[in-house]
Amino acid sequence: MSKPSDLVQGTLDLLLLKILTLEPLNGWAISQRLKQVSGDVLQVSDGSLYPALHKLEQEGWIAAEWRLSDNNRRAKFYSLTRLGRKQLERETEHWTRLSLAITQVVRLNEA
């Protein structure tokens, strides 16, 4: 299983922004969605998730609002802002270029 330290710098931001394109979610639901969508390959610890969410909120890419969760507890729900959508486009373009370059290197045929 990958850990945030195994991810390319900035990848966690991209993943969080992408997950929040569908609907506002609380931190626990975000980590569960990431785990589910990645087929249990990607998991993020609370110690990495919440500082990343805080950073994204400070950048203005996500907004946070206190609400009741499904189990009737107060939880902070995060949603993507307009600025966040623009950042997601930039991050996605960067990731696409980077992943294609890495794929080309990995697929090099040995001499």
C-alpha positions in Angstrom: 0.0 0.0 0.0 1.2 3.5 -0.8 1.7 6.0 1.9 1.7 9.8 1.4 5.5 9.8 1.6 5.5 7.3 -1.4 3.5 9.8 -3.5 5.0 12.3 -5.8 5.2 15.8 -4.2 1.8 17.5 -4.5 -0.1 14.4 -5.5 -2.1 14.3 -2.3 -3.4 17.8 -3.1 -4.5 16.6 -6.6 -6.3 13.6 -5.2 -8.1 15.6 -2.5 -9.2 18.2 -5.0 -10.5 15.5 -7.4 -12.4 13.6 -4.7 -14.1 16.8 -3.6 -15.4 17.5 -7.2 -18.3 15.1 -6.6 -19.7 16.4 -3.3 -18.7 17.9 0.0 -17.2 15.3 2.4 -15.8 15.2 5.9 -12.2 14.1 6.5 -13.1 10.5 7.3 -15.3 10.2 4.2 -12.5 11.6 2.1 -10.0 9.0 3.3 -12.6 6.2 2.8 -13.4 7.4 -0.8 -9.7 7.6 -1.6 -9.2 4.1 -0.3 -12.3 2.8 -2.2 -11.6 4.4 -5.5 -8.0 3.3 -5.5 -8.9 -0.3 -4.8 -7.4 -0.2 -1.3 -4.0 0.9 -2.8 -4.0 4.5 -1.5 -4.5 5.2 2.2 -3.8 8.5 3.9 -3.2 8.9 7.6 -5.0 11.6 9.6 -1.5 13.1 10.2 -1.2 13.7 6.5 -4.8 14.3 5.6 -5.8 17.1 7.9 -2.7 19.2 7.4 -3.2 18.9 3.6 -6.9 19.9 4.0 -5.9 22.8 6.1 -3.4 23.9 3.5 -5.9 23.6 0.7 -8.4 25.7 2.8 -5.8 28.4 3.4 -5.1 28.5 -0.4 -8.8 29.1 -1.0 -9.1 25.9 -3.0 -11.6 24.3 -0.7 -14.1 25.7 1.8 -15.1 24.1 5.1 -18.4 24.1 7.0 -19.4 22.4 10.2 -22.4 20.0 9.7 -23.8 16.9 11.3 -22.4 13.7 9.8 -24.4 10.5 9.0 -23.8 9.3 12.6 -25.1 12.6 14.0 -21.7 14.0 15.1 -20.4 17.5 14.2 -17.8 17.2 11.5 -16.1 19.6 9.2 -17.3 19.1 5.6 -15.0 20.3 2.8 -16.1 21.4 -0.7 -14.3 22.6 -3.8 -14.3 26.3 -4.6 -14.2 27.9 -8.0 -10.5 28.7 -7.4 -10.0 25.0 -6.4 -11.5 23.9 -9.7 -9.0 26.0 -11.6 -6.2 24.6 -9.5 -7.4 21.1 -10.1 -7.2 21.7 -13.9 -3.6 22.9 -13.4 -2.7 20.0 -11.2 -4.2 17.5 -13.6 -2.3 18.9 -16.5 0.9 18.8 -14.5 0.2 15.2 -13.3 -0.6 14.1 -16.9 2.7 15.4 -18.2 4.7 14.0 -15.3 3.1 10.5 -15.4 3.6 10.3 -19.2 7.3 11.1 -18.8 7.7 8.6 -16.0 5.9 5.9 -18.0 8.3 6.5 -20.9 11.3 6.0 -18.7 9.9 2.9 -17.1 9.1 1.4 -20.4 12.6 1.8 -21.8 13.8 -1.4 -23.4 17.1 -2.7 -22.1 20.0 -2.6 -24.6 
